Amino acid sequence: MDCQNGVIRLIRDSDLIALEWDGEYIRYRRVYRDVYEQYRIGRTLPWVIDLPTAGIIGQLFVQLDGQNKSLADGYLRAYLFSFRVKPAYQKQGWGSALLEYVENYLRDKGFEWTTLKVSKSNDNARQFYEHRGYIVVGEDGGEWRYIDHLGAQQAVIDPSYRMEKWIGRKDGKNPLLR
Ligand SMILES: CC(C)(COP(=O)(O)OP(=O)(O)OC[C@H]1O[C@@H](n2cnc3c(N)ncnc32)[C@H](O)[C@@H]1OP(=O)(O)O)[C@@H](O)C(=O)NCCC(=O)NCCS
C-alpha cells in the first residue's frame, strides 16, 4: 500500500538486518529470522513501513495462529507483536496508519479480533491502543525466552496487560445488533 510516499509491505529476506535498527535490536537477530521462517509457512505476517530514502522506519508483526488460541486461532483472532516506529518518525501518524492497514487487511481475510500484550510500564503505548479501540482484558506475567545473536539464552520478565479489539466483520454485520 502507498501512503504519503512510503509503502507498507511484507518483509523480504534482505530486510532482516534493517530490522536490527543499526544494532539497537541486534539481540533479536534469531527472533527475526524465526519470524521470517514463520511467514514463509504462512503463520505470521511481518509488515514494515518502507520510506524512499530512510528505508524501514516501522514494523508490526502478526501471528495468525499459535498455541494460545485466545491470542491467535488462525481464523478469527490474530495476535499483534513487535510494533514499533523509529523515534525520529513517531507522532507523525505512521503507527496509526500501519495499525489501521493491518486491521483492515485482517478483517478482509475474515479475522474479527486483534489481540496484543503491552508492558505495564508502557503507559504511552497502552494509551495509544486505547485511543484506537483496544481494551484491557487481562494480565500476563510477560515471561519469555529467546536466543540472542551470540547464541546465549536470554530470559525476559515484563509483566503486561492483554488487550484486544473487535475489528468488525468482512460482511459489515455486527452479531450483537439485530
Ligand atoms: C506506539 C508507537 C508504535 C506509535 O507509533 P507512532 O508513529 O508514534 O503513532 P502515531 O504518530 O500514529 O500516533 C501517536 C500519537 O501522535 C499523534 N500524532 C499523529 N500525528 C501527529 C502530528 N502530526 N502531530 C502531533 N501529534 C500527532 C497521534 O494522534 C497519537 O496520539 P493519540 O494516541 O493521542 O491519538 C510508537 O510510539 C513506538 O514505536 N513506541 C515505542 C515502541 C512501543 O512502545 N511499541 C508498542 C509495544 S506494545
The ligand as an SDF file (V2000), in Angstrom:
LIG
                    3D

 48 50  0  0  0  0  0  0  0  0999 V2000
    3.4280    3.0410   19.8320 C   0  0  0  0  0  0  0  0  0  0  0  0
    4.0680    3.5360   18.5290 C   0  0  0  0  0  0  0  0  0  0  0  0
    4.2900    2.3530   17.5970 C   0  0  0  0  0  0  0  0  0  0  0  0
    3.1090    4.5450   17.8740 C   0  0  0  0  0  0  0  0  0  0  0  0
    3.6980    4.9810   16.6460 O   0  0  0  0  0  0  0  0  0  0  0  0
    3.5710    6.4850   16.1310 P   0  0  0  0  0  0  0  0  0  0  0  0
    4.0610    6.5080   14.7400 O   0  0  0  0  0  0  0  0  0  0  0  0
    4.1860    7.4160   17.0940 O   0  0  0  0  0  0  0  0  0  0  0  0
    1.9770    6.6580   16.1540 O   0  0  0  0  0  0  0  0  0  0  0  0
    1.1350    7.9140   15.5990 P   0  0  0  0  0  0  0  0  0  0  0  0
    2.0450    9.0040   15.1720 O   0  0  0  0  0  0  0  0  0  0  0  0
    0.1990    7.3880   14.6060 O   0  0  0  0  0  0  0  0  0  0  0  0
    0.3220    8.3210   16.8820 O   0  0  0  0  0  0  0  0  0  0  0  0
    0.9640    8.6520   18.1140 C   0  0  0  0  0  0  0  0  0  0  0  0
    0.3230    9.8960   18.6780 C   0  0  0  0  0  0  0  0  0  0  0  0
    0.7740   11.0230   17.9540 O   0  0  0  0  0  0  0  0  0  0  0  0
   -0.3440   11.7520   17.4770 C   0  0  0  0  0  0  0  0  0  0  0  0
    0.0160   12.3490   16.2010 N   0  0  0  0  0  0  0  0  0  0  0  0
   -0.0390   11.7830   14.9770 C   0  0  0  0  0  0  0  0  0  0  0  0
    0.3680   12.6550   14.0390 N   0  0  0  0  0  0  0  0  0  0  0  0
    0.6950   13.8010   14.6970 C   0  0  0  0  0  0  0  0  0  0  0  0
    1.1860   15.0510   14.3010 C   0  0  0  0  0  0  0  0  0  0  0  0
    1.4400   15.3130   13.0140 N   0  0  0  0  0  0  0  0  0  0  0  0
    1.4160   15.9720   15.2640 N   0  0  0  0  0  0  0  0  0  0  0  0
    1.1760   15.7170   16.5540 C   0  0  0  0  0  0  0  0  0  0  0  0
    0.7120   14.5250   17.0090 N   0  0  0  0  0  0  0  0  0  0  0  0
    0.4770   13.5910   16.0780 C   0  0  0  0  0  0  0  0  0  0  0  0
   -1.4300   10.7300   17.3530 C   0  0  0  0  0  0  0  0  0  0  0  0
   -2.7110   11.3140   17.3750 O   0  0  0  0  0  0  0  0  0  0  0  0
   -1.1800    9.8420   18.5520 C   0  0  0  0  0  0  0  0  0  0  0  0
   -1.7240   10.3450   19.7470 O   0  0  0  0  0  0  0  0  0  0  0  0
   -3.1260    9.7490   20.2900 P   0  0  0  0  0  0  0  0  0  0  0  0
   -2.8920    8.3210   20.6750 O   0  0  0  0  0  0  0  0  0  0  0  0
   -3.4170   10.6260   21.4580 O   0  0  0  0  0  0  0  0  0  0  0  0
   -4.1110    9.8690   19.1710 O   0  0  0  0  0  0  0  0  0  0  0  0
    5.4050    4.2850   18.7970 C   0  0  0  0  0  0  0  0  0  0  0  0
    5.1830    5.2880   19.7650 O   0  0  0  0  0  0  0  0  0  0  0  0
    6.5450    3.3990   19.2590 C   0  0  0  0  0  0  0  0  0  0  0  0
    7.2500    2.8040   18.4580 O   0  0  0  0  0  0  0  0  0  0  0  0
    6.7470    3.3140   20.5840 N   0  0  0  0  0  0  0  0  0  0  0  0
    7.8870    2.5750   21.1320 C   0  0  0  0  0  0  0  0  0  0  0  0
    7.6820    1.0850   20.9790 C   0  0  0  0  0  0  0  0  0  0  0  0
    6.3950    0.6440   21.6520 C   0  0  0  0  0  0  0  0  0  0  0  0
    6.0960    1.0280   22.7770 O   0  0  0  0  0  0  0  0  0  0  0  0
    5.6390   -0.2210   20.9410 N   0  0  0  0  0  0  0  0  0  0  0  0
    4.4280   -0.8010   21.4460 C   0  0  0  0  0  0  0  0  0  0  0  0
    4.7450   -2.0930   22.0920 C   0  0  0  0  0  0  0  0  0  0  0  0
    3.2760   -2.9390   22.6620 S   0  0  0  0  0  0  0  0  0  0  0  0
  1  2  1  0
  2  3  1  0
  2  4  1  0
  2 36  1  0
  4  5  1  0
  5  6  1  0
  6  7  2  0
  6  8  1  0
  6  9  1  0
  9 10  1  0
 10 11  2  0
 10 12  1  0
 10 13  1  0
 13 14  1  0
 14 15  1  0
 15 16  1  0
 15 30  1  0
 16 17  1  0
 17 18  1  0
 17 28  1  0
 18 19  1  0
 18 27  1  0
 19 20  2  0
 20 21  1  0
 21 22  1  0
 21 27  2  0
 22 23  1  0
 22 24  2  0
 24 25  1  0
 25 26  2  0
 26 27  1  0
 28 29  1  0
 28 30  1  0
 30 31  1  0
 31 32  1  0
 32 33  2  0
 32 34  1  0
 32 35  1  0
 36 37  1  0
 36 38  1  0
 38 39  2  0
 38 40  1  0
 40 41  1  0
 41 42  1  0
 42 43  1  0
 43 44  2  0
 43 45  1  0
 45 46  1  0
 46 47  1  0
 47 48  1  0
M  END
$$$$
